[in-house]
């Protein structure tokens, strides 16, 4: 079995019981299934292979902000993936994981000078330009380094997409991308620049986009613009059509990949460009869980609180987005059902993973998992309340590897310093 399934009454990660993981490595801990990640990549790649000719297959650039552990990056590189980055740190992670620079694209509205310089030095595939001042900044740095910056312009299509307003990026009011007029102006500016070469357009409308129609609406903005830009003498050889494919957290309906691939074939393929895609959460989200232990069952007159050792600093999505995550026990999964508020130990009412969640009856010491934690889990974690960061563990069949050690208190507090003048 691949992923997280019950075997013999115990929840497993691939072929490894999670009870074994808890015993060996403690809790809380992030646990990832390598098989599940490979399966997601292959499903997306297969959908594209069925819809597009072999010589026109897209460059799938994993959006590594979803989960940037270098072991996860290396796994996806082995599948054939490229990389989408949003910082110098992610560039460094990608290069350390072995990605070829020509398969890396850089996005983000606030690219800093040192990030631009690092990308130019590495020789990445392209910058996805989000504003005209950014284009000027890239030209300045590229000229100083005597490097050529390859760019595409991110179009804001004014199309709503995403499962939460905080992760919808394609509306006119959002900070991302350029309006139509500024895209044309950007191409005109780039044509006059000595160290910038413009190649095309990019588009990305958000994350957790469930309806193919939202992608279709965005894609349909492109053919007309491509035609007009070419008529104006600009070369359009690349289209980065973003990502945003959803995963199931509760009862969501997954995107019809075949229908999505058909729209790519019908709308994007005829434009005769290189095609780039940026899947992130889709590849890793359901491939990870946060493993935790029950500390106490606190009973009040009207509530039963299941207090676990994981907290909002370990997984912030429920607090930040009111996000739903499946929660279930590792053992005794057929016990009589009971309603619980599942909460962590942090001194915040917001440190709550769910309200009135029906679970098998739990006892102190019982292990639980918070599902769908492979994306925007560890990478958004913090040390709030001076809590050490949990380990990350990768399971591949029967093989187990700690891909990030649990943070120690020395790791956490060691970099801090009391100035000498405070001790006078």
VOVEXFI-352596 format. One record per residue (C-alpha): residue in one letter; z, y, x. Coordinates in Angstrom, 2 decimals. Layout:
# residues N
SITE residu      pz      py      px
SITE      A       Z       Y       X
...
***
This chain:
# residues 424
SITE residu      pz      py      px
SITE      X    0.00    0.00    0.00
SITE      X   -0.81    3.52    1.22
SITE      X    1.45    6.46    0.44
SITE      X    4.78    6.26   -1.36
SITE      X    5.23    3.23   -3.61
SITE      X    8.04    0.97   -4.74
SITE      X    8.23   -2.48   -3.13
SITE      X   11.02   -4.87   -3.96
SITE      X   12.93   -2.15   -5.78
SITE      X   12.88    0.22   -2.77
SITE      X   10.58    3.20   -2.31
SITE      X    8.43    2.80    0.80
SITE      X    6.29    5.10    2.93
SITE      X    3.24    2.95    3.59
SITE      X    4.92   -0.32    4.70
SITE      X    8.27    1.15    5.78
SITE      X   11.31    1.32    3.43
SITE      X   12.73    4.81    3.21
SITE      X   16.19    3.31    3.49
SITE      X   15.24    2.38    7.05
SITE      X   14.10    5.91    7.78
SITE      X   17.36    7.38    6.49
SITE      X   19.43    4.92    8.55
SITE      X   17.51    5.56   11.77
SITE      X   16.88    9.29   11.54
SITE      X   19.31   10.71    8.97
SITE      X   18.70   13.15    6.15
SITE      X   17.28   15.51    5.16
SITE      X   13.96   14.53    6.74
SITE      X   10.30   15.10    6.06
SITE      X    8.30   11.87    5.92
SITE      X    4.49   11.76    5.94
SITE      X    2.03    8.95    5.24
SITE      X   -0.89    8.89    7.68
SITE      X   -2.80    6.58    5.35
SITE      X   -2.51    9.00    2.46
SITE      X   -3.83   11.88    4.58
SITE      X   -6.80    9.82    5.75
SITE      X   -7.48    8.74    2.17
SITE      X   -7.64   12.33    0.92
SITE      X   -9.98   13.41    3.70
SITE      X  -12.26   10.46    3.06
SITE      X  -12.34   11.13   -0.70
SITE      X  -13.48   14.72   -0.16
SITE      X  -15.96   13.78    2.56
SITE      X  -17.41   11.01    0.36
SITE      X  -17.91   13.39   -2.57
SITE      X  -19.88   15.70   -0.29
SITE      X  -21.88   12.81    1.18
SITE      X  -22.96   11.73   -2.28
SITE      X  -24.05   15.23   -3.32
SITE      X  -25.58   16.64   -0.14
SITE      X  -28.14   15.28    2.32
SITE      X  -26.83   13.94    5.65
SITE      X  -28.13   16.89    7.66
SITE      X  -26.42   19.40    5.34
SITE      X  -22.88   18.05    5.28
SITE      X  -20.21   20.79    5.33
SITE      X  -17.86   21.47    8.19
SITE      X  -14.49   20.63    6.62
SITE      X  -12.00   22.98    8.28
SITE      X   -8.43   21.96    7.42
SITE      X   -6.35   25.00    6.44
SITE      X   -3.50   24.21    8.77
SITE      X   -1.03   26.67    7.26
SITE      X   -0.33   23.89    4.75
SITE      X    1.17   21.63    7.43
SITE      X    0.69   22.60   11.06
SITE      X    2.47   19.81   12.95
SITE      X    0.22   18.94   15.88
SITE      X    0.41   15.21   15.06
SITE      X   -0.94   15.93   11.56
SITE      X   -3.63   18.12   13.12
SITE      X   -4.55   15.38   15.58
SITE      X   -4.78   12.84   12.76
SITE      X   -7.20   15.05   10.83
SITE      X   -9.22   15.81   13.96
SITE      X   -9.67   12.07   14.30
SITE      X  -11.10   12.02   10.77
SITE      X  -13.75   14.53   11.83
SITE      X  -12.09   17.69   10.53
SITE      X  -12.45   21.22   11.84
SITE      X   -9.66   23.79   11.53
SITE      X   -8.99   27.02    9.67
SITE      X   -6.32   29.19   11.28
SITE      X   -4.49   32.38   10.30
SITE      X   -2.59   33.19   13.52
SITE      X   -2.60   32.84   17.28
SITE      X    0.12   30.22   16.91
SITE      X   -2.13   28.09   14.74
SITE      X   -4.94   28.55   17.26
SITE      X   -2.66   27.28   20.00
SITE      X   -1.60   24.34   17.84
SITE      X   -5.22   23.47   17.12
SITE      X   -6.25   23.59   20.75
SITE      X   -3.24   21.50   21.77
SITE      X   -4.18   18.94   19.10
SITE      X   -7.64   18.71   20.68
SITE      X   -9.87   20.65   18.28
SITE      X  -13.10   21.95   19.77
SITE      X  -13.11   25.77   19.51
SITE      X  -16.56   25.68   17.90
SITE      X  -14.96   23.90   14.91
SITE      X  -12.26   26.56   14.37
SITE      X  -12.51   29.52   11.98
SITE      X  -10.05   32.42   11.75
SITE      X   -9.04   34.11    8.50
SITE      X   -6.37   36.58    7.39
SITE      X   -6.14   40.26    6.48
SITE      X   -3.99   41.35    9.42
SITE      X   -5.50   39.89   12.58
SITE      X   -3.61   41.34   15.55
SITE      X   -5.24   42.39   18.80
SITE      X   -3.79   39.53   20.81
SITE      X   -4.87   37.03   18.13
SITE      X   -8.42   38.33   18.16
SITE      X   -8.46   38.25   21.96
SITE      X   -7.13   34.69   22.05
SITE      X   -9.80   33.53   19.59
SITE      X  -12.53   35.25   21.60
SITE      X  -11.28   33.72   24.82
SITE      X  -11.23   30.27   23.22
SITE      X  -14.72   30.73   21.77
SITE      X  -14.04   29.93   18.10
SITE      X  -16.81   29.40   15.56
SITE      X  -16.22   32.58   13.56
SITE      X  -13.90   35.27   12.24
SITE      X  -13.80   35.65    8.45
SITE      X  -13.64   39.45    8.25
SITE      X  -11.44   40.88    5.46
SITE      X  -11.88   44.64    5.92
SITE      X  -14.11   47.20    7.64
SITE      X  -11.30   48.45    9.92
SITE      X  -10.83   44.84   11.04
SITE      X  -14.53   44.67   11.94
SITE      X  -14.16   47.81   14.09
SITE      X  -11.08   46.31   15.74
SITE      X  -12.91   43.06   16.54
SITE      X  -15.84   45.00   18.06
SITE      X  -13.47   47.05   20.26
SITE      X  -11.67   44.00   21.63
SITE      X  -14.86   41.97   22.07
SITE      X  -16.46   44.85   23.99
SITE      X  -13.43   45.15   26.27
SITE      X  -13.65   41.41   26.98
SITE      X  -17.47   41.38   27.12
SITE      X  -17.49   38.57   24.53
SITE      X  -19.58   38.18   21.39
SITE      X  -17.56   37.88   18.17
SITE      X  -19.26   35.77   15.51
SITE      X  -18.26   36.96   12.05
SITE      X  -18.81   36.39    8.36
SITE      X  -17.64   38.77    5.66
SITE      X  -15.18   37.59    3.04
SITE      X  -16.35   38.59   -0.42
SITE      X  -13.71   39.25   -3.07
SITE      X  -15.53   37.91   -6.15
SITE      X  -12.97   39.14   -8.71
SITE      X  -12.55   35.58  -10.00
SITE      X   -9.11   34.29  -10.92
SITE      X   -8.07   31.00   -9.34
SITE      X   -4.80   29.34   -8.41
SITE      X   -1.85   27.68  -10.06
SITE      X    0.51   30.67   -9.61
SITE      X   -0.22   34.39   -9.41
SITE      X    1.20   34.50   -5.87
SITE      X   -1.43   32.05   -4.61
SITE      X   -4.42   33.51   -6.43
SITE      X   -6.56   35.38   -3.88
SITE      X   -9.91   36.18   -5.52
SITE      X   -8.97   38.97   -7.94
SITE      X  -10.06   42.56   -7.36
SITE      X   -6.40   43.64   -7.10
SITE      X   -5.59   41.09   -4.37
SITE      X   -5.39   42.12   -0.71
SITE      X   -8.08   39.64    0.34
SITE      X  -11.73   40.21    1.07
SITE      X  -14.26   42.96    0.52
SITE      X  -15.97   44.35   -2.53
SITE      X  -19.73   43.96   -2.83
SITE      X  -20.56   47.44   -1.50
SITE      X  -18.33   47.03    1.55
SITE      X  -19.93   43.68    2.37
SITE      X  -23.32   45.43    2.62
SITE      X  -21.76   48.23    4.65
SITE      X  -20.15   45.65    6.95
SITE      X  -23.52   44.08    7.71
SITE      X  -25.00   47.51    8.45
SITE      X  -22.09   48.32   10.78
SITE      X  -22.31   44.95   12.54
SITE      X  -26.03   45.46   13.17
SITE      X  -25.17   48.55   15.22
SITE      X  -22.35   46.90   17.17
SITE      X  -22.84   45.66   20.71
SITE      X  -20.45   42.69   20.66
SITE      X  -20.45   41.49   17.04
SITE      X  -22.93   39.13   15.46
SITE      X  -22.81   38.72   11.66
SITE      X  -23.82   35.36   10.25
SITE      X  -22.96   35.28    6.56
SITE      X  -20.32   35.30    3.86
SITE      X  -17.06   33.60    3.01
SITE      X  -15.27   33.24   -0.31
SITE      X  -11.90   31.79   -1.37
SITE      X  -10.34   32.34   -4.79
SITE      X   -6.92   30.74   -4.42
SITE      X   -4.95   27.52   -4.23
SITE      X   -4.30   24.84   -6.87
SITE      X   -7.60   25.63   -8.63
SITE      X   -7.98   22.94  -11.30
SITE      X  -11.16   23.95  -13.08
SITE      X  -14.60   23.45  -11.59
SITE      X  -15.76   26.41  -13.64
SITE      X  -13.65   28.81  -11.55
SITE      X  -15.48   27.67   -8.43
SITE      X  -18.80   27.89  -10.24
SITE      X  -18.14   31.50  -11.24
SITE      X  -17.35   32.38   -7.64
SITE      X  -20.30   30.45   -6.20
SITE      X  -22.72   32.15   -8.59
SITE      X  -21.89   35.49   -6.97
SITE      X  -23.48   34.30   -3.73
SITE      X  -27.22   33.64   -4.32
SITE      X  -27.98   37.18   -5.46
SITE      X  -26.06   38.72   -2.57
SITE      X  -27.66   36.40   -0.04
SITE      X  -31.11   37.33   -1.35
SITE      X  -30.41   41.07   -1.19
SITE      X  -28.88   40.86    2.28
SITE      X  -31.85   38.93    3.57
SITE      X  -34.22   41.39    1.94
SITE      X  -32.40   44.14    3.83
SITE      X  -33.15   42.34    7.09
SITE      X  -29.81   40.61    7.66
SITE      X  -29.59   37.00    8.82
SITE      X  -27.46   34.82    6.50
SITE      X  -27.00   31.46    8.20
SITE      X  -23.44   30.54    7.20
SITE      X  -21.50   30.32    3.93
SITE      X  -17.79   29.54    4.06
SITE      X  -16.92   28.54    0.48
SITE      X  -13.17   28.16    1.03
SITE      X  -10.86   25.57   -0.47
SITE      X   -8.14   25.60   -3.09
SITE      X   -8.40   21.99   -4.32
SITE      X   -5.28   20.98   -6.28
SITE      X   -2.83   18.12   -6.04
SITE      X   -0.63   16.58   -8.71
SITE      X    2.94   17.89   -8.73
SITE      X    3.76   16.94  -12.32
SITE      X    1.04   16.28  -14.88
SITE      X   -1.80   18.45  -13.61
SITE      X   -5.37   17.31  -14.02
SITE      X   -7.09   16.88  -10.67
SITE      X  -10.31   18.68   -9.87
SITE      X  -13.44   16.67  -10.60
SITE      X  -14.70   16.38   -7.03
SITE      X  -18.06   15.03   -8.16
SITE      X  -18.62   18.03  -10.41
SITE      X  -17.47   20.38   -7.64
SITE      X  -19.84   18.73   -5.16
SITE      X  -22.65   19.05   -7.72
SITE      X  -22.09   22.83   -7.93
SITE      X  -22.21   22.99   -4.14
SITE      X  -25.49   21.07   -4.25
SITE      X  -26.94   23.13   -7.07
SITE      X  -25.83   26.63   -6.00
SITE      X  -25.00   26.65   -2.27
SITE      X  -27.38   24.07   -0.82
SITE      X  -30.60   25.89   -1.82
SITE      X  -29.47   28.93    0.19
SITE      X  -30.28   27.01    3.39
SITE      X  -27.16   27.88    5.35
SITE      X  -24.46   26.05    7.24
SITE      X  -21.69   25.19    4.74
SITE      X  -18.01   25.48    5.66
SITE      X  -15.08   24.41    3.47
SITE      X  -11.34   24.96    3.95
SITE      X   -9.25   22.25    2.25
SITE      X   -5.51   22.43    2.95
SITE      X   -2.91   21.32    0.40
SITE      X   -5.35   18.73   -0.98
SITE      X   -5.32   16.78    2.28
SITE      X   -1.58   16.69    2.94
SITE      X    0.43   17.73   -0.14
SITE      X    1.00   14.37   -1.79
SITE      X    1.16   12.65    1.61
SITE      X    4.70   13.89    2.27
SITE      X    8.21   13.70    0.83
SITE      X   11.51   15.32    1.65
SITE      X   14.06   12.51    1.98
SITE      X   17.63   13.49    1.08
SITE      X   21.04   11.99    0.38
SITE      X   23.30   12.62   -2.61
SITE      X   26.51   14.35   -1.53
SITE      X   28.36   14.70   -4.83
SITE      X   27.98   14.38   -8.57
SITE      X   29.64   17.48  -10.01
SITE      X   30.43   17.23  -13.72
SITE      X   31.22   20.29  -15.87
SITE      X   31.61   20.63  -19.62
SITE      X   27.86   20.90  -20.16
SITE      X   26.11   20.09  -16.87
SITE      X   25.80   17.27  -14.38
SITE      X   24.94   18.60  -10.94
SITE      X   23.32   16.24   -8.45
SITE      X   24.23   17.89   -5.14
SITE      X   21.97   16.71   -2.30
SITE      X   21.92   17.52    1.41
SITE      X   18.45   19.11    1.32
SITE      X   18.38   22.79    0.42
SITE      X   16.12   25.74   -0.28
SITE      X   15.88   26.44    3.45
SITE      X   14.25   23.01    3.85
SITE      X   11.90   23.34    0.86
SITE      X   11.56   26.85   -0.55
SITE      X    8.75   26.30   -3.08
SITE      X   10.99   25.75   -6.15
SITE      X   12.87   28.96   -5.35
SITE      X    9.80   30.98   -4.36
SITE      X    7.30   29.84   -6.99
SITE      X    9.48   28.08   -9.61
SITE      X    7.45   25.10   -8.41
SITE      X    7.88   21.65   -9.90
SITE      X    8.38   18.71   -7.53
SITE      X    8.88   15.13   -8.60
SITE      X   12.35   13.82   -7.73
SITE      X   13.30   10.15   -7.74
SITE      X   15.78    7.74   -6.18
SITE      X   14.86    5.44   -3.31
SITE      X   16.87    2.51   -4.74
SITE      X   18.34    1.48   -8.14
SITE      X   15.29    2.97   -9.76
SITE      X   15.82    1.13  -13.05
SITE      X   19.39    2.33  -13.64
SITE      X   20.23    3.96  -17.00
SITE      X   18.83    7.46  -17.30
SITE      X   20.84   10.67  -17.17
SITE      X   20.15   14.41  -17.10
SITE      X   20.89   16.26  -13.86
SITE      X   20.48   19.68  -12.34
SITE      X   19.37   18.82   -8.81
SITE      X   20.80   21.38   -6.40
SITE      X   21.33   21.93   -2.70
SITE      X   24.43   23.07   -0.80
SITE      X   23.38   26.66   -0.04
SITE      X   25.37   29.55   -1.51
SITE      X   22.57   30.72   -3.79
SITE      X   22.02   29.94   -7.46
SITE      X   18.36   29.79   -6.48
SITE      X   19.10   26.74   -4.34
SITE      X   18.05   24.58   -7.26
SITE      X   15.27   21.99   -7.20
SITE      X   15.23   21.23  -10.92
SITE      X   17.08   21.83  -14.20
SITE      X   17.68   19.07  -16.75
SITE      X   15.76   16.46  -14.78
SITE      X   15.96   12.93  -16.18
SITE      X   16.81   10.49  -13.38
SITE      X   18.35    7.05  -13.06
SITE      X   22.12    7.34  -12.86
SITE      X   23.03    8.43   -9.33
SITE      X   26.06    7.94   -7.08
SITE      X   27.25    9.73   -3.90
SITE      X   25.33    8.36   -0.93
SITE      X   22.25    7.47   -2.99
SITE      X   18.96    8.48   -1.40
SITE      X   16.43   10.62   -3.25
SITE      X   12.98   11.92   -2.43
SITE      X   11.42   15.21   -3.39
SITE      X    7.75   14.40   -3.85
SITE      X    4.61   16.35   -2.95
SITE      X    6.31   18.00    0.02
SITE      X    3.58   17.45    2.60
SITE      X    2.14   20.94    2.10
SITE      X    4.08   24.21    2.36
SITE      X    7.27   22.26    2.99
SITE      X    8.41   22.17    6.58
SITE      X    6.03   24.96    7.60
SITE      X    7.86   27.37    5.25
SITE      X   11.36   26.13    6.13
SITE      X   14.01   28.36    7.71
SITE      X   17.45   28.32    9.31
SITE      X   19.10   30.14    6.41
SITE      X   22.86   29.46    6.36
SITE      X   22.49   28.39   10.03
SITE      X   21.14   25.04    8.94
SITE      X   19.16   23.10   11.57
SITE      X   15.57   22.28   10.65
SITE      X   14.98   18.67    9.55
SITE      X   12.86   16.23   11.54
SITE      X    9.29   15.33   10.66
SITE      X    8.39   11.64   10.68
SITE      X    4.91   10.13   10.47
SITE      X    4.38    6.62    9.08
SITE      X    1.15    4.76    9.70
SITE      X    1.31    1.29    8.16
SITE      X    4.35   -0.24    9.87
SITE      X    4.37    2.28   12.72
SITE      X    6.99    5.03   12.76
SITE      X    6.95    8.15   14.95
SITE      X    9.22   11.19   15.05
SITE      X    6.67   13.99   15.35
SITE      X    9.34   16.71   15.44
SITE      X   12.93   16.10   16.45
SITE      X   15.76   17.29   14.22
SITE      X   16.81   20.72   15.44
SITE      X   20.19   20.77   17.18
SITE      X   22.73   23.57   16.96
SITE      X   22.02   24.33   20.61
SITE      X   18.33   24.72   19.73
SITE      X   19.29   27.00   16.86
SITE      X   21.96   29.21   18.45
SITE      X   21.01   28.88   22.13
SITE      X   18.32   31.63   22.17
SITE      X   20.83   34.20   20.83
SITE      X   22.66   36.50   23.24
SITE      X   25.78   38.68   23.05
SITE      X   25.15   41.88   25.05
SITE      X   27.62   42.48   27.84
SITE      X   28.65   45.85   26.44
SITE      X   30.11   44.21   23.32
SITE      X   32.69   42.40   25.48
SITE      X   34.08   45.54   27.13
***
